[in-house]
Amino acid sequence: MIRIIISLTILASIMSGNPNQWNSHSAHVILEKRLEIGLFQPLRYGIKENLEFSTYPIWFFVIPNVSFKKPYKDIAGFKIASRFSTAYPTPLLNILSKNGIGGLMDPNLTVPPMVSISGTLLMSKKKFGTMTTFKTGADIGLVMGELDERSNIDLPIVYHRLEIFHNKWGIHTGLDVTKDISEQFTLFIDLDLRLLPGLEKYKPDKTYQLHSGNYSIEHKLLLIWNYSSSFRVITGYKLIAGEYPYGKEVRLLPYIPVLEKWIPIIELQWGI
């Protein structure tokens, strides 16, 4: 059950009128003093006209995290922005290092202080009711101490984000498309690629690899009902195809093992 909750929450956090409203995936910065928050979406706040702050409040006390987005001068009709993010996952990983319910890692492991740092360049352009955003960036995993080789969680979405601490660095790139299909309905589609160059460490006997799987391809399709500038409802799915220590896998999320079927995500989001 803990695995299901973690996967669903992170998945919903990754999901995502006025281009400065709701467009967390684009190069547009939220309006000054506007606040947006959802059940699983990040809290976004416009500190000032050219600076946006965001954090995932549900996770903050077990994974302290912050992100800042800053716009720059337009280039060839594209809105340009950079996003800087950092997170400290150590508290949650040590909570999950136990036997029984809620345990996802060896109880004998103690995870040292670790900090992830990500930088992303965003380029957005809106034409004919369609917002297209190109993004690319790098991820760095800093470890203050000795990280046990067994410290990993083989779950879709989670695995390739945590493995930067073993691989030390990674690359992410992707394309987001937001299409207005009516005054109140929007379609969001994205395709993302995460790479961990040089991660694979093969053993001579080709047995189970603790650290292998240097790519993850992620795709989302979301239907958004924009009731107003203050409220909207999101539903959809996420598809992941990647390499893991146990082999390649394609997974449609969210998948509920108990029910043995996929169910759509329902997300509520508010703006002030």
Backbone torsions as a table, in degrees:
resi	resn	phi	psi	omega
1	MET	NA	-39.2	178.3
2	ILE	-62.5	-40.0	177.7
3	ARG	-59.9	-42.2	-179.3
4	ILE	-63.7	-46.2	-178.1
5	ILE	-62.4	-44.2	-179.8
6	ILE	-63.2	-46.1	-179.1
7	SER	-63.1	-44.4	-179.2
8	LEU	-65.8	-41.2	-178.0
9	THR	-67.7	-45.2	178.8
10	ILE	-65.9	-39.6	178.7
11	LEU	-60.7	-48.5	-179.5
12	ALA	-65.0	-32.5	178.8
13	SER	-65.9	-29.6	-178.4
14	ILE	-80.4	-20.0	-179.0
15	MET	-65.7	173.1	166.9
16	SER	-97.8	NA	NA
17	GLY	NA	-144.9	179.4
18	ASN	-78.2	123.6	-177.9
19	PRO	-62.4	-16.2	179.0
20	ASN	-86.3	-3.8	177.8
21	GLN	-105.8	130.7	173.9
22	TRP	74.1	-23.8	-172.6
23	ASN	-77.7	68.0	179.9
24	SER	-69.0	-22.1	-177.6
25	HIS	-84.8	-13.4	-174.3
26	SER	-95.0	178.9	178.1
27	ALA	-80.8	-4.8	178.3
28	HIS	-74.3	139.1	178.8
29	VAL	-96.9	140.1	-178.7
30	ILE	-58.6	152.1	179.9
31	LEU	-60.1	147.5	179.1
32	GLU	-57.2	130.3	178.7
33	LYS	68.4	6.3	173.5
34	ARG	-83.0	142.9	178.9
35	LEU	-124.8	134.6	176.2
36	GLU	-128.7	140.6	179.5
37	ILE	-155.6	150.6	178.0
38	GLY	-133.8	-179.6	178.2
39	LEU	-60.9	-40.0	-179.7
40	PHE	-126.1	-11.5	-179.3
41	GLN	-69.9	158.1	177.4
42	PRO	-70.0	153.5	170.6
43	LEU	-80.4	123.3	179.7
44	ARG	-116.5	138.4	-179.5
45	TYR	-142.2	135.7	177.5
46	GLY	-85.7	98.2	-179.7
47	ILE	-62.1	-44.4	174.1
48	LYS	-154.6	-177.3	-172.7
49	GLU	-57.6	-32.5	-175.5
50	ASN	-120.5	30.6	178.0
51	LEU	-153.4	125.4	-179.7
52	GLU	-117.3	136.6	177.3
53	PHE	-113.4	141.7	175.7
54	SER	-147.5	155.8	177.3
55	THR	-158.7	157.3	174.2
56	TYR	-96.4	99.1	-173.7
57	PRO	-64.9	-31.4	-179.7
58	ILE	-62.0	-36.1	-175.9
59	TRP	-94.0	-11.1	-165.5
60	PHE	-57.1	-37.2	-174.2
61	PHE	-80.1	-14.0	175.2
62	VAL	-114.4	-22.0	171.6
63	ILE	-135.3	83.7	177.4
64	PRO	-54.2	130.6	-176.0
65	ASN	-151.4	144.7	175.9
66	VAL	-145.6	155.5	178.1
67	SER	-147.2	143.6	177.7
68	PHE	-130.1	139.1	177.2
69	LYS	-124.7	132.2	-177.5
70	LYS	-130.4	129.7	178.9
71	PRO	-85.6	160.7	177.7
72	TYR	-131.8	-178.1	-179.7
73	LYS	-64.5	138.2	179.4
74	ASP	-59.8	147.3	176.1
75	ILE	-129.5	119.3	177.6
76	ALA	52.9	39.2	178.0
77	GLY	83.3	-0.3	179.2
78	PHE	-96.7	135.6	169.0
79	LYS	-74.2	132.8	-177.5
80	ILE	-118.1	136.7	177.0
81	ALA	-153.0	160.2	173.8
82	SER	-122.3	149.3	178.2
83	ARG	-127.6	129.3	178.3
84	PHE	-115.7	126.5	-177.8
85	SER	-131.7	147.9	175.2
86	THR	-145.7	149.3	-179.2
87	ALA	-148.4	155.7	-178.9
88	TYR	-126.8	90.0	-172.7
89	PRO	-83.0	-5.0	-173.7
90	THR	-53.6	-46.7	-178.2
91	PRO	-57.0	-45.8	-178.7
92	LEU	-66.6	-41.8	-178.4
93	LEU	-63.5	-36.8	176.9
94	ASN	-70.8	-30.9	174.5
95	ILE	-65.2	-37.3	-177.7
96	LEU	-81.7	-5.4	178.4
97	SER	-87.1	81.6	-179.0
98	LYS	-162.6	166.3	175.4
99	ASN	-85.1	162.6	174.1
100	GLY	79.1	-158.8	-176.5
101	ILE	-62.1	128.5	178.7
102	GLY	91.3	-7.1	-180.0
103	GLY	-86.7	123.4	178.8
104	LEU	-119.2	-6.9	-178.9
105	MET	-136.3	162.0	178.9
106	ASP	-54.1	126.0	-178.2
107	PRO	-64.8	-15.6	179.6
108	ASN	-85.1	-3.5	-178.1
109	LEU	-90.1	141.0	171.3
110	THR	-123.1	119.1	-176.6
111	VAL	-83.3	127.2	179.8
112	PRO	-73.6	169.0	176.3
113	PRO	-57.9	129.3	-179.5
114	MET	-136.9	141.1	179.5
115	VAL	-131.2	129.7	174.5
116	SER	-100.1	140.9	178.5
117	ILE	-129.9	127.0	-179.3
118	SER	-129.2	138.2	174.9
119	GLY	-126.3	133.0	-176.1
120	THR	-133.8	136.6	172.9
121	LEU	-100.8	129.5	-178.2
122	LEU	-117.1	135.7	177.0
123	MET	-132.0	115.7	-175.6
124	SER	-122.7	146.1	176.3
125	LYS	-147.1	133.2	179.6
126	LYS	-112.6	128.5	-179.7
127	LYS	-152.2	135.6	180.0
128	PHE	54.4	41.2	177.4
129	GLY	73.8	13.2	-178.4
130	THR	-122.8	123.1	175.9
131	MET	-97.4	120.0	178.8
132	THR	-113.7	129.5	-178.6
133	THR	-127.3	125.4	173.3
134	PHE	-100.6	139.5	-178.2
135	LYS	-143.4	146.1	176.8
136	THR	-156.1	149.2	-178.4
137	GLY	-174.0	-174.4	-178.0
138	ALA	-131.7	152.5	179.4
139	ASP	-123.5	138.8	179.0
140	ILE	-125.4	135.5	177.3
141	GLY	-112.7	113.3	-179.5
142	LEU	-101.4	128.7	-179.4
143	VAL	-120.5	122.1	178.8
144	MET	-99.6	78.9	-176.8
145	GLY	139.3	-164.3	-178.6
146	GLU	-101.1	122.4	-179.8
147	LEU	-98.7	119.2	-179.7
148	ASP	-61.8	138.6	-179.1
149	GLU	-60.2	-23.5	-177.6
150	ARG	-84.1	-2.3	-176.3
151	SER	-81.1	85.5	174.5
152	ASN	-155.3	157.2	-179.8
153	ILE	-124.9	113.6	-173.9
154	ASP	-84.6	63.7	178.6
155	LEU	-119.6	141.9	173.9
156	PRO	-55.6	146.9	-176.3
157	ILE	77.0	-50.7	-174.7
158	VAL	-73.6	-46.1	-169.8
159	TYR	-55.2	-54.4	-174.3
160	HIS	-71.7	-18.4	176.5
161	ARG	-81.7	-31.3	178.9
162	LEU	-84.8	-25.4	-175.5
163	GLU	-69.6	-10.0	176.0
164	ILE	-64.2	-20.7	179.2
165	PHE	-76.1	-25.9	174.3
166	HIS	-86.9	-38.8	-177.1
167	ASN	-85.2	-14.9	179.8
168	LYS	79.6	-25.4	-179.2
169	TRP	-160.4	165.3	178.0
170	GLY	-159.1	172.9	-179.5
171	ILE	-128.0	141.7	173.2
172	HIS	-133.3	144.8	178.9
173	THR	-153.5	160.5	-179.0
174	GLY	178.3	179.0	-178.9
175	LEU	-136.5	129.3	176.6
176	ASP	-117.1	137.1	177.5
177	VAL	-129.7	123.9	177.3
178	THR	-116.8	119.9	-175.2
179	LYS	-119.8	124.2	174.5
180	ASP	-78.8	114.6	-179.4
181	ILE	-99.6	-10.6	172.7
182	SER	-166.1	-176.2	-179.3
183	GLU	-64.7	-29.3	-175.1
184	GLN	-114.6	-12.8	-176.0
185	PHE	-115.7	137.1	-180.0
186	THR	-129.8	144.0	176.9
187	LEU	-111.0	130.6	179.1
188	PHE	-118.7	128.3	178.8
189	ILE	-132.6	136.8	175.2
190	ASP	-141.5	162.0	176.2
191	LEU	-142.8	117.9	-175.7
192	ASP	-123.6	149.3	177.6
193	LEU	-128.8	129.2	174.3
194	ARG	-116.1	131.2	-178.5
195	LEU	-123.4	140.3	174.5
196	LEU	-123.9	78.3	-175.5
197	PRO	-56.7	130.0	176.3
198	GLY	78.4	12.0	-176.1
199	LEU	-70.1	-38.9	-171.0
200	GLU	-62.2	132.2	179.1
201	LYS	-129.8	91.1	-174.9
202	TYR	-77.9	143.1	173.8
203	LYS	-96.3	150.7	-178.9
204	PRO	-56.4	-36.4	-177.6
205	ASP	-87.3	3.6	176.3
206	LYS	58.5	33.8	176.1
207	THR	-83.1	-175.7	-177.7
208	TYR	-51.8	130.3	-179.1
209	GLN	-99.6	127.6	177.4
210	LEU	-65.0	-35.3	-176.6
211	HIS	-134.3	96.6	175.4
212	SER	-150.9	164.0	-177.3
213	GLY	102.4	78.3	-171.5
214	ASN	-91.7	12.4	176.5
215	TYR	-148.4	156.2	173.4
216	SER	-146.3	125.0	176.6
217	ILE	-104.7	124.0	-175.6
218	GLU	-123.7	135.4	-179.3
219	HIS	-135.4	136.1	175.7
220	LYS	-123.1	147.7	170.6
221	LEU	-134.3	117.0	-175.7
222	LEU	-127.1	139.2	171.6
223	LEU	-107.3	126.0	-174.3
224	ILE	-118.0	127.0	175.3
225	TRP	-101.0	108.3	180.0
226	ASN	-89.2	89.5	-178.5
227	TYR	-65.1	-39.9	178.1
228	SER	-163.7	-177.1	176.5
229	SER	-73.1	-4.6	-177.5
230	SER	-112.2	-8.5	-176.9
231	PHE	-156.5	139.7	174.2
232	ARG	-152.8	161.2	-178.6
233	VAL	-123.4	136.0	-177.8
234	ILE	-122.7	137.6	174.0
235	THR	-142.4	153.9	179.9
236	GLY	162.1	-156.8	-177.0
237	TYR	-144.0	169.0	173.2
238	LYS	-133.9	134.0	179.0
239	LEU	-114.8	131.1	-178.9
240	ILE	-126.9	131.0	173.4
241	ALA	-126.1	118.1	-175.5
242	GLY	-153.6	175.4	175.3
243	GLU	-105.1	138.3	-179.6
244	TYR	-133.5	169.5	178.7
245	PRO	-56.3	-29.3	-179.1
246	TYR	-91.1	0.3	178.9
247	GLY	126.9	-171.9	179.9
248	LYS	-84.8	148.4	-179.9
249	GLU	-152.1	144.2	172.6
250	VAL	-117.1	128.1	-174.9
251	ARG	-134.8	130.8	174.0
252	LEU	-97.2	122.8	-175.7
253	LEU	-115.9	153.0	-2.1
254	PRO	-80.1	137.4	177.9
255	TYR	-113.6	127.4	-178.9
256	ILE	-103.4	106.1	-177.5
257	PRO	-56.3	-37.9	-177.8
258	VAL	-61.9	-39.5	-180.0
259	LEU	-89.3	-14.8	-178.3
260	GLU	55.3	45.0	176.6
261	LYS	-159.9	163.8	177.5
262	TRP	-87.1	144.2	174.0
263	ILE	-132.4	147.8	-178.8
264	PRO	-74.0	151.3	174.4
265	ILE	-80.7	140.8	172.8
266	ILE	-120.6	117.7	-177.6
267	GLU	-124.6	135.7	177.1
268	LEU	-109.6	139.5	-177.9
269	GLN	-138.4	138.8	-177.9
270	TRP	-121.4	149.3	176.3
271	GLY	-132.8	143.8	-178.9
272	ILE	-128.1	NA	NA
